[in-house]
Amino acid sequence: MEPFQLTVTESAEKIRYGQLTPTEIVESLLGRIEELEPKVDAWATIDTRGALKSAKTLTREAADGRLRSPLHGIPVGIKDIFNTKGLKTRMGSPLFSDYVPESDAAVVANLRRAGAIILGKTETTEFAYLDPAPTKNPWNMEYTPGGSSSGSAAAVASRMCPLAFGTQTGGSITRPASFCGIPAMKPTHGLLSTEGIFPQSWSLDHVGFMARSVEDLSTTLQTLTGIEPPKTTRKPKIGLASSYFNEAGTVDITCNYNKSIERLKRSGAQLVEIELPESFRVVHPSHRVIMFAEAAAVHEVMFRKNPSSYRQNIQGEVYSGLLIPSSTYLHAQRIRGKFIREIQATMESIDALLTPATITPPLKGLTSTGDAAFNVPWSFSGFPTVNVPSGLNDEGLPLGIQLVGRPFEEANLLGVALWCEEVLLFNNEAPLR
């Protein structure tokens, strides 16, 4: 097996036992990138020199038995809205085509301290909104990889890096991960710092990550936060809200969701229907108000100077946000507080809530990154989620399930996700066709 094929867990074990060096892993991944990047367009910037320099240092440390963390020597892709010291950070916008930060985002700095290697910056939609990046879906290059963390998902799915970071304001981690057939985690809002990350909507933005196994997600979270990984994979009690999600999803999404439920049930999961609270009815419009108003506040000065430098969708978001009265914004925030209280009470008796990860399968063409409707409630509430790949549609494109946990109970949620992953047994090797 070539080093580029290894997961985080597999690479870390080989580094720990001296069977593989960080330099060998980086060199293998750079070769993989050279082969595939012209087709996939996952990367905004490759830091070849910096990655090899870091790898050399970390290889010496590993040889001396000085491993900084389980991520020691692991190459990582970083969404191109995270500041990276000395490395261009473009935000997917021509306004930042030459911007080179003088410091790292907090998460990037923590990754470097942990011994991770920043391999490069992954493509993002413009300012992490809807205007697509050039990235293609590794399962079929004619389809979108989702967004806004498009490059991160495609890079992991195509084996160009074993771990990549992104952000989510609506569905920008879960949706691309599902479209590209890989596990992903969006932790509780605020658990990972957004310092040094260009904001889309500061009260909704989450930092998260994608890998090729739930175990890799657990290792990453433990390294960055100290949260212990789950010790058991007992048969979980899982909540369903089938009426809403079956009605809203497309036929193949609903079919996969129900097949996944049956497989989990046969393996011993306790499945219970839950009733979504009354406040759920206004979650989506309230989320939109908050996101638009905060995006307008972020962009207003720059936008008024350079409106033509913004693409169509982000222009519409800023224009709309500038028209939202403060009273409407505050009302939406009150609805948010009510929904958080009500959905938390609803979920007290279950280990996790299970929904489809997306409302549609990956869409053909590169003009849309898809619909975040099934992800928005959990970005709105700030509850942690994990995407678990669960099947393919008739076109051979990945479909996923989304597990939602209670705030700051990531270890329990990851335990449920590990159990579901073992039951569903999805082969996440993209065919690159």
C-alpha positions as CSV (number, residue, x, y, z in Angstrom):
1,M,0.0,0.0,0.0
2,E,1.3,3.4,-1.0
3,P,1.6,6.0,1.8
4,F,-1.0,8.3,0.2
5,Q,-3.6,5.5,0.7
6,L,-3.2,5.5,4.4
7,T,-5.7,7.0,6.9
8,V,-4.6,9.2,9.7
9,T,-4.7,6.3,12.1
10,E,-2.7,4.0,9.9
11,S,-0.1,6.7,9.2
12,A,0.2,7.6,12.8
13,E,0.8,4.0,13.8
14,K,3.5,3.5,11.1
15,I,5.3,6.7,12.2
16,R,5.1,5.6,15.9
17,Y,6.8,2.3,15.1
18,G,9.3,3.7,12.7
19,Q,7.8,1.9,9.7
20,L,7.3,5.2,7.8
21,T,8.5,8.7,8.1
22,P,6.6,12.0,7.7
23,T,8.9,12.8,4.8
24,E,7.9,9.7,2.9
25,I,4.2,10.4,3.5
26,V,4.5,14.0,2.2
27,E,6.5,12.9,-0.8
28,S,3.8,10.3,-1.7
29,L,1.0,12.8,-1.3
30,L,2.8,15.3,-3.5
31,G,3.1,12.7,-6.2
32,R,-0.6,11.9,-5.8
33,I,-1.4,15.7,-6.1
34,E,0.8,16.0,-9.2
35,E,-1.2,13.2,-10.8
36,L,-4.7,14.1,-9.9
37,E,-4.9,17.9,-9.2
38,P,-5.2,18.9,-12.9
39,K,-8.5,16.8,-12.9
40,V,-9.9,17.5,-9.5
41,D,-8.9,21.2,-8.8
42,A,-9.0,20.7,-5.0
43,W,-6.1,23.0,-4.1
44,A,-5.8,26.8,-4.1
45,T,-2.1,26.5,-3.0
46,I,0.3,23.6,-2.5
47,D,3.1,24.5,0.0
48,T,5.6,22.0,-1.4
49,R,8.7,23.6,0.2
50,G,7.1,24.3,3.5
51,A,5.6,20.8,3.8
52,L,8.9,19.1,3.0
53,K,10.7,21.3,5.5
54,S,8.3,20.5,8.3
55,A,8.3,16.9,7.4
56,K,12.1,16.8,7.7
57,T,12.0,18.3,11.2
58,L,9.2,16.0,12.3
59,T,11.0,12.9,10.8
60,R,14.0,13.7,13.0
61,E,11.8,14.2,16.1
62,A,10.1,10.8,15.4
63,A,13.4,9.1,15.0
64,D,14.4,10.4,18.5
65,G,11.1,9.2,20.0
66,R,9.7,12.7,20.4
67,L,6.1,12.5,19.1
68,R,4.2,15.6,19.7
69,S,0.7,14.1,19.4
70,P,-1.2,11.4,17.4
71,L,-1.1,13.9,14.5
72,H,2.7,14.1,14.5
73,G,3.8,14.0,10.8
74,I,0.2,13.9,9.4
75,P,-0.3,16.1,6.4
76,V,-3.4,18.3,6.5
77,G,-5.3,20.4,4.0
78,I,-6.6,23.8,5.2
79,K,-9.6,25.6,3.7
80,D,-8.5,28.8,2.0
81,I,-10.3,31.1,4.4
82,F,-8.0,30.1,7.4
83,N,-5.1,32.4,7.8
84,T,-1.7,30.6,7.3
85,K,1.4,32.5,8.1
86,G,3.5,33.2,5.0
87,L,1.1,31.3,2.7
88,K,-1.5,33.0,0.5
89,T,-5.1,33.0,1.8
90,R,-7.4,34.0,-1.1
91,M,-10.9,33.4,0.3
92,G,-11.9,32.3,-3.2
93,S,-12.0,36.0,-4.1
94,P,-10.0,38.2,-6.5
95,L,-10.0,40.8,-3.7
96,F,-7.5,38.6,-1.7
97,S,-5.5,37.2,-4.6
98,D,-2.2,38.5,-3.1
99,Y,-3.1,38.4,0.6
100,V,-0.4,36.7,2.7
101,P,-1.2,36.6,6.4
102,E,1.4,37.4,9.0
103,S,0.0,34.9,11.5
104,D,-1.8,31.5,11.6
105,A,-5.4,31.0,12.5
106,A,-5.8,29.6,16.0
107,V,-6.6,26.1,14.7
108,V,-3.7,26.1,12.2
109,A,-1.3,27.2,15.0
110,N,-2.6,24.3,17.2
111,L,-2.2,21.8,14.4
112,R,1.4,22.9,13.9
113,R,2.2,22.6,17.6
114,A,0.7,19.1,17.5
115,G,3.1,18.2,14.7
116,A,0.7,18.2,11.8
117,I,2.1,19.3,8.4
118,I,0.2,22.0,6.5
119,L,0.2,20.5,3.0
120,G,-1.6,23.5,1.4
121,K,-4.8,25.5,1.1
122,T,-7.9,23.8,-0.3
123,E,-10.4,25.5,-2.6
124,T,-13.4,27.3,-1.2
125,T,-16.5,28.9,-2.7
126,E,-16.2,32.7,-2.7
127,F,-16.1,33.9,0.9
128,A,-17.5,30.5,1.9
129,Y,-20.9,31.2,0.4
130,L,-22.6,29.7,-2.7
131,D,-20.6,30.8,-5.7
132,P,-18.8,27.6,-6.6
133,A,-15.1,26.8,-6.5
134,P,-13.6,25.0,-9.6
135,T,-13.4,21.7,-7.7
136,K,-14.9,18.5,-9.1
137,N,-16.3,15.5,-7.3
138,P,-13.8,12.6,-7.3
139,W,-16.6,10.1,-7.7
140,N,-17.6,11.7,-11.0
141,M,-15.9,14.8,-12.3
142,E,-19.2,16.0,-13.9
143,Y,-20.8,16.5,-10.5
144,T,-20.3,19.0,-7.7
145,P,-18.3,18.1,-4.6
146,G,-20.6,20.4,-2.6
147,G,-19.5,23.5,-0.8
148,S,-18.3,25.6,0.7
149,S,-15.5,23.4,1.9
150,S,-15.3,21.9,-1.6
151,G,-11.5,21.4,-1.9
152,S,-11.2,19.9,1.6
153,A,-13.8,17.2,0.8
154,A,-12.4,16.4,-2.7
155,A,-8.8,16.3,-1.5
156,V,-9.5,13.7,1.2
157,A,-11.8,11.7,-1.0
158,S,-9.2,11.5,-3.8
159,R,-6.4,10.5,-1.4
160,M,-4.5,13.8,-1.8
161,C,-4.4,14.2,1.9
162,P,-5.8,12.1,4.8
163,L,-7.3,15.0,6.8
164,A,-8.6,18.4,5.9
165,F,-10.3,21.3,7.7
166,G,-13.3,23.4,6.7
167,T,-16.0,25.6,8.1
168,Q,-19.8,25.4,8.2
169,T,-22.3,28.1,8.5
170,G,-25.2,26.2,6.9
171,G,-24.0,22.9,5.5
172,S,-20.5,23.5,4.3
173,I,-18.8,20.6,6.0
174,T,-21.5,17.9,6.1
175,R,-22.8,18.4,2.6
176,P,-19.4,18.2,0.7
177,A,-18.3,15.3,2.9
178,S,-21.5,13.4,2.1
179,F,-21.3,14.3,-1.6
180,C,-17.7,13.0,-1.6
181,G,-18.4,9.9,0.5
182,I,-16.2,10.6,3.5
183,P,-16.8,11.0,7.3
184,A,-16.8,14.5,8.7
185,M,-17.4,16.2,12.0
186,K,-18.8,19.6,12.9
187,P,-18.2,20.0,16.6
188,T,-20.3,22.1,19.0
189,H,-20.3,25.8,18.1
190,G,-17.3,27.4,19.7
191,L,-15.4,24.3,20.6
192,L,-12.8,25.0,18.0
193,S,-11.8,28.7,17.7
194,T,-12.7,30.7,14.6
195,E,-9.9,33.2,15.4
196,G,-8.0,34.0,12.2
197,I,-10.7,32.6,9.9
198,F,-12.6,35.0,7.5
199,P,-16.1,35.1,8.8
200,Q,-19.2,34.3,6.9
201,S,-21.5,34.8,9.9
202,W,-19.7,35.0,13.2
203,S,-22.5,33.6,15.4
204,L,-23.1,30.7,13.1
205,D,-19.6,29.8,11.8
206,H,-18.2,26.4,12.9
207,V,-14.8,24.8,12.4
208,G,-14.8,21.2,11.5
209,F,-12.8,18.5,9.7
210,M,-13.0,15.6,7.3
211,A,-11.1,12.3,7.1
212,R,-11.6,8.7,5.9
213,S,-12.7,7.1,9.1
214,V,-14.7,8.0,12.2
215,E,-11.6,6.9,14.2
216,D,-9.6,9.6,12.4
217,L,-12.2,12.2,13.4
218,S,-12.0,11.1,17.0
219,T,-8.2,11.3,17.0
220,T,-8.3,14.8,15.5
221,L,-10.8,16.0,18.0
222,Q,-8.8,14.5,20.9
223,T,-5.6,16.1,19.7
224,L,-7.1,19.6,19.4
225,T,-9.4,19.6,22.5
226,G,-8.3,16.8,24.9
227,I,-11.7,15.2,24.6
228,E,-11.2,11.5,25.2
229,P,-12.3,9.1,22.4
230,P,-15.3,6.9,23.0
231,K,-14.4,3.7,24.9
232,T,-17.4,1.6,23.9
233,T,-19.6,1.1,20.9
234,R,-22.7,-0.1,22.6
235,K,-25.9,-0.4,20.6
236,P,-27.2,3.1,20.7
237,K,-30.7,4.7,21.2
238,I,-31.2,6.8,18.1
239,G,-34.0,9.3,17.5
240,L,-35.7,9.7,14.1
241,A,-37.9,12.5,12.7
242,S,-38.9,10.6,9.7
243,S,-42.0,12.5,8.6
244,Y,-40.1,15.8,7.9
245,F,-36.9,14.2,6.4
246,N,-38.8,11.7,4.2
247,E,-41.0,14.4,2.8
248,A,-38.3,16.9,2.1
249,G,-35.7,14.6,0.6
250,T,-35.5,13.3,-3.0
251,V,-36.5,9.7,-3.7
252,D,-32.9,8.2,-3.6
253,I,-32.1,10.2,-0.4
254,T,-35.3,8.8,1.3
255,C,-34.6,5.3,0.1
256,N,-31.0,5.3,1.4
257,Y,-32.1,6.8,4.7
258,N,-34.8,4.1,5.3
259,K,-32.4,1.4,4.2
260,S,-29.8,2.7,6.7
261,I,-32.4,2.7,9.4
262,E,-33.3,-0.9,8.7
263,R,-29.7,-2.0,8.8
264,L,-29.0,-0.2,12.1
265,K,-32.2,-1.7,13.5
266,R,-31.2,-5.2,12.5
267,S,-27.9,-4.7,14.2
268,G,-29.5,-3.8,17.5
269,A,-30.0,-0.1,17.5
270,Q,-33.0,1.1,19.5
271,L,-34.8,3.5,17.1
272,V,-37.5,5.9,18.4
273,E,-39.5,8.5,16.6
274,I,-39.2,12.0,18.1
275,E,-41.4,15.0,17.4
276,L,-39.6,18.2,16.3
277,P,-40.5,21.2,18.3
278,E,-42.8,23.9,17.1
279,S,-39.9,26.3,16.7
280,F,-38.4,24.1,14.0
281,R,-40.9,25.6,11.5
282,V,-39.1,28.9,11.5
283,V,-35.5,27.7,11.8
284,H,-34.6,28.1,8.2
285,P,-35.8,31.6,7.6
286,S,-34.4,32.7,11.0
287,H,-31.0,31.2,10.1
288,R,-31.1,33.1,6.8
289,V,-31.8,36.4,8.5
290,I,-28.9,36.0,10.9
291,M,-26.5,34.8,8.2
292,F,-27.4,37.5,5.8
293,A,-27.3,40.3,8.4
294,E,-23.9,39.3,9.8
295,A,-22.4,38.7,6.3
296,A,-23.5,42.2,5.3
297,A,-21.8,43.6,8.4
298,V,-18.6,41.8,7.6
299,H,-18.5,42.9,3.9
300,E,-20.2,46.3,3.9
301,V,-17.1,48.5,3.7
302,M,-15.3,46.4,1.2
303,F,-18.5,45.7,-0.8
304,R,-19.4,49.4,-1.2
305,K,-15.9,50.0,-2.6
306,N,-15.8,47.0,-4.9
307,P,-19.3,45.6,-5.6
308,S,-18.3,44.4,-9.1
309,S,-15.5,42.2,-7.6
310,Y,-18.2,40.0,-5.9
311,R,-19.8,37.2,-7.7
312,Q,-23.6,36.9,-8.1
313,N,-24.6,34.9,-5.0
314,I,-22.4,36.7,-2.5
315,Q,-23.6,40.0,-4.0
316,G,-27.2,39.0,-3.4
317,E,-26.4,37.9,0.2
318,V,-24.8,41.2,1.0
319,Y,-27.5,43.4,-0.6
320,S,-30.2,41.4,1.2
321,G,-28.4,41.6,4.5
322,L,-28.1,45.4,4.3
323,L,-31.9,45.6,4.1
324,I,-32.6,43.6,7.3
325,P,-33.7,45.8,10.2
326,S,-32.0,45.2,13.5
327,S,-35.3,44.3,15.1
328,T,-35.7,41.4,12.6
329,Y,-32.2,40.2,13.4
330,L,-32.8,40.3,17.1
331,H,-36.1,38.4,16.7
332,A,-34.3,35.7,14.7
333,Q,-31.8,35.4,17.5
334,R,-34.6,35.0,20.1
335,I,-36.1,32.2,17.9
336,R,-32.7,30.6,17.9
337,G,-32.5,30.5,21.7
338,K,-36.0,29.0,21.9
339,F,-35.1,26.3,19.3
340,I,-31.9,25.4,21.2
341,R,-33.9,25.0,24.4
342,E,-36.6,23.0,22.8
343,I,-34.5,20.6,20.7
344,Q,-32.1,20.0,23.6
345,A,-35.1,18.9,25.7
346,T,-36.3,16.7,22.8
347,M,-33.0,14.9,22.6
348,E,-32.4,14.3,26.3
349,S,-33.6,10.7,26.1
350,I,-31.6,9.6,23.0
351,D,-27.9,9.2,22.2
352,A,-28.2,10.9,18.8
353,L,-30.7,12.1,16.2
354,L,-30.4,10.4,12.8
355,T,-31.3,12.3,9.5
356,P,-30.2,12.1,5.9
357,A,-27.0,14.1,5.4
358,T,-28.3,16.0,2.4
359,I,-31.6,16.8,0.7
360,T,-30.4,15.6,-2.7
361,P,-27.6,13.4,-4.0
362,P,-24.6,15.2,-5.6
363,L,-25.8,17.5,-8.4
364,K,-24.6,17.3,-12.0
365,G,-22.7,20.3,-13.2
366,L,-20.6,22.8,-11.3
367,T,-23.0,25.7,-11.0
368,S,-24.5,24.8,-7.6
369,T,-23.0,23.3,-4.5
370,G,-26.4,21.8,-3.3
371,D,-29.0,22.5,-0.7
372,A,-28.1,22.8,3.0
373,A,-31.7,22.4,4.3
374,F,-30.9,19.2,6.4
375,N,-27.8,20.8,7.9
376,V,-29.1,24.3,8.7
377,P,-30.9,23.4,12.0
378,W,-27.7,22.1,13.5
379,S,-25.6,25.1,12.4
380,F,-28.4,27.3,13.8
381,S,-28.5,25.5,17.1
382,G,-24.7,24.8,17.2
383,F,-25.2,21.1,18.0
384,P,-22.4,18.7,17.0
385,T,-22.9,16.5,13.9
386,V,-21.0,13.6,12.2
387,N,-21.5,12.6,8.6
388,V,-21.3,8.8,8.0
389,P,-21.3,7.6,4.4
390,S,-24.0,5.0,3.9
391,G,-24.5,4.0,0.3
392,L,-24.6,4.9,-3.4
393,N,-27.4,6.0,-5.6
394,D,-28.1,4.4,-9.1
395,E,-25.5,6.7,-10.6
396,G,-22.8,5.4,-8.3
397,L,-22.6,8.7,-6.2
398,P,-22.2,8.7,-2.4
399,L,-25.1,9.3,0.0
400,G,-24.7,9.8,3.8
401,I,-26.5,9.9,7.1
402,Q,-26.1,12.7,9.6
403,L,-25.9,12.0,13.3
404,V,-26.7,14.9,15.6
405,G,-25.6,15.0,19.3
406,R,-26.1,17.2,22.3
407,P,-23.9,20.2,22.8
408,F,-20.4,19.3,24.1
409,E,-21.1,15.6,24.1
410,E,-18.8,14.9,21.2
411,A,-17.4,11.7,22.7
412,N,-20.8,10.1,22.9
413,L,-21.7,11.2,19.4
414,L,-18.5,9.8,18.0
415,G,-19.2,6.5,19.8
416,V,-22.6,6.3,18.0
417,A,-20.9,7.2,14.7
418,L,-18.2,4.5,15.1
419,W,-21.0,1.9,15.7
420,C,-23.0,3.1,12.7
421,E,-19.8,3.1,10.5
422,E,-19.1,-0.5,11.4
423,V,-22.7,-1.5,10.6
424,L,-22.9,0.3,7.3
425,L,-19.5,-0.7,6.0
426,F,-19.1,1.9,3.2
427,N,-16.1,1.7,0.8
428,N,-15.1,5.3,0.5
429,E,-12.5,4.8,-2.3
430,A,-13.6,7.3,-5.0
431,P,-13.4,5.9,-8.6
432,L,-12.0,9.2,-10.0
433,R,-14.0,8.9,-13.2
